Each structure stands twice: as structure tokens, then as C-alpha cells.
């Protein structure tokens, strides 16, 4: 005789309603982001022509007032804000990010040139910091209270308190200037004609090694602390005590049962880090003169290039919202309790 499990039958419907509600929330969030994305560059003092005018600007040719007015009119910056907002919305509907005022090229092309470099840098650091953080946090929880555990926690807390640019400068002084092991900065040798793709890849790896190392150091501390605290709580759970009573090896209890459950609180944080891949490297890219999105955002802010800033903000916010939506959708796949209707 078949039994009717009301909890199991109602869960898919409730889950769908929950997802629809979250989708509506994300839609409202995107609308607010659109408005903020338009407003933020315009809240900065000055306008995009300030870097091209004035007696203190070291340029061979400076703009007079008439040329400046024509430039503002060409880019539609002389119109009321509401008309600029409508024009911006129309451009986005056509997937047009606009034309860079200072860089003199399409914003989409400019972002397309810089984005792969940032994804390479931030993606490499994300993978390394996640793997190292999970393993070190699990190991520290297993050795809870020992001298090694205290030393590891103290070290990662100290690293977490240090600004990224300070760690970057110290790494440059030690590894590049003193020991001369790695290049000072950049992404590759300028004007270098590589004989093979392998030689080009090797040179890129040498240039990216130092910023990846610094960014990994910056990100790994939080992962270690969260994983350690979660693992400490998991060790006292009944299923872990039962596994120990059955005589299962410590490595199996630690990695197969403990780590799989302890990683759940970390999953949401990893989603946030994934969303911040695009512009979470501004300080690192500035210190190492790395040609990524973070460096582009810094340069565009200096010259008040509204279209570039809007394009960067849009890519950033979409990546953050998309990463959080991905976490919400995939969390039931990670946590079996939600699939069974217990969450």
C-alpha cells in the first residue's frame, strides 16, 4: 500500500514558490542596480572633460570652452539627467555599453580586452585560496587546541588584518627586488615576440605568479577561519561520534563525513567571492600595474569616463547577482536536507 508523504509532496511546490519570490527580488534588485549604476559616476565632482581642460593639465592640446561644449553634446552629457537615463536604458536594451570618452573606443571592446586578464588572475587565486583554506581549516580543527592550531589561527588573522596593497608591496620588495625571482609587474613582457605559445604562456605565468600569490594570501584567511569553526562544530555531531565508535579511520571520518558537512556554511561565502572576481582585484592590479578590470576601473575613475565606469559597474553587479542566484539555485544540491524537505 502506497503512503502519501505530505512533506515530500508539498516540497516541490513550496520550493518553486520560493524560487519565484527570489527571482522577483533579484529583478527588483537589478532595477535598483541599473539606477545606481547610472547615478554613481555622475555623483563624482567634475565631468569627463576635466582631464582635458585646465591650466594644470600636462597635455600638448587642451580643450577650449566651445570644444568642451561640443564634446559634452556629442556624448549627450548636456541633456537633463532623465533624458540621459532614458538614453542609457535604450543603449542597454541594444546591448550597447557606449563609447569611451577618454579611451576613444567602444566600452564593450575595452572591457573585452581587460576582462580575461582579471578572470585569469582572480580565478586562479579563487581556486588556490579555496582549496588551501578548506584543507588548512579542516586540519586546524582536527588539531584543535594544539600549538600548531594556535599558530595557524594567529597567522591567518594577522594576514586578514593586513591591507592587500601592503602585502603586495612587501612581496614586490622581497621576491622581486631583493631576490629577483619574479617580475615587478605587468602581465607579459612588452613588445615581446614569442617563438611558441608555450613560451608566451610561461612568461604570463611568471608575471601573474606574484599577484596571484598575494591575492591568495588575502582571500585564504577568511576561508580557513570559517572552515575551522564549522569543522569544530561538526566534530561533536552524533554522526561523527558514531563513526568514531565504529572504529572508522580518522582520515575517513575527517574528509568523507566531516568536511562534506562542514563546507556548507562556506558555500555562501564562496558564492560572494565568485561574484567579486571582476573588481575584487582593484588594489592588487594597481600595485602590480596589471591590465585587468580593477586597473581599468581605477584609471576610468581618475578621468571621469562615465561610459567605462557604467560598463564596469554593470559587469560587476551582474556577476555578483548572478553568483548569488547560482548559490540559491544550487544550494539544495549541496545540502541534501533541503531536498528532503527538512530545510
ZIRASUL-V237530 format. One record per backbone hydrogen bond with DSSP energy under -1.0 kcal/mol. CO is the residue of the C=O (numbers start at 1). NH is the residue of the N-H. Records with the same first field share a line. If there is no record, write none. Layout:
BEGIN
CO=NH / NH
END
This chain:
BEGIN
5=9
6=10
7=11
10=14
11=15
12=16
13=17
14=18
15=19
16=20
17=21
18=22
19=23
20=24
21=25
22=26
23=27
24=28
25=29
26=30
27=31
28=32
29=33
30=34
31=35
32=36
33=37
34=38
35=39
36=40
40=43
47=50
49=52
52=63
57=59
64=68
65=69
66=70
67=71
68=72
69=73
70=74
71=75
72=77
73=76
80=84
81=85
82=86
83=87
84=88
85=89
86=90
87=91
88=92
89=93
90=94
91=96
92=95
98=107
105=100
106=110
107=111
108=112
109=113
110=114
111=115
114=118
115=119
116=120
117=121
118=122
119=123
120=124
121=125
122=126
123=127
124=128
125=129
126=130
127=131
128=132
129=133
130=134
131=135
132=136
133=137
134=138
135=139
136=140
137=141
138=142
139=143
141=144
143=146
146=150
147=151
148=152
149=153
150=154
151=155
152=156
153=157
154=158
155=159
156=160
157=161
163=167
164=168
165=169
166=170
167=171
168=172
169=173
170=174
171=175
172=176 / 177
173=178
174=179
175=181 / 182
189=192
196=200
197=201
198=202
199=203
200=204
201=205
202=206
203=207
204=208
205=209
208=212
209=213
210=214
211=215
212=216
213=217
214=218
215=219
216=220
219=223
220=224
221=225
222=226
223=227
224=228
225=229
226=230
227=231
228=232
229=233
230=234
231=235
234=237
237=241
238=242
239=243
240=244
241=245
242=246
243=248
244=247
249=253
250=254
251=255
252=256 / 257
253=258
254=259
258=262
259=263
261=264
264=267
266=270
267=271
268=272
269=273
270=274
271=275
272=276
274=277
276=280
281=285
282=286
283=287
284=288
285=290
288=186
290=292
292=296
293=297
294=298
295=299
296=300
297=301
298=302
299=303
300=305
304=306
305=309
306=310
307=311
308=312
309=313
310=314
311=315
312=316
313=317
314=318
315=319
316=320
317=321
318=322
319=323
320=324
321=325
322=326
323=327
324=328
325=329
326=330
327=331
330=334
331=335
335=338
336=340
337=342
338=341
END
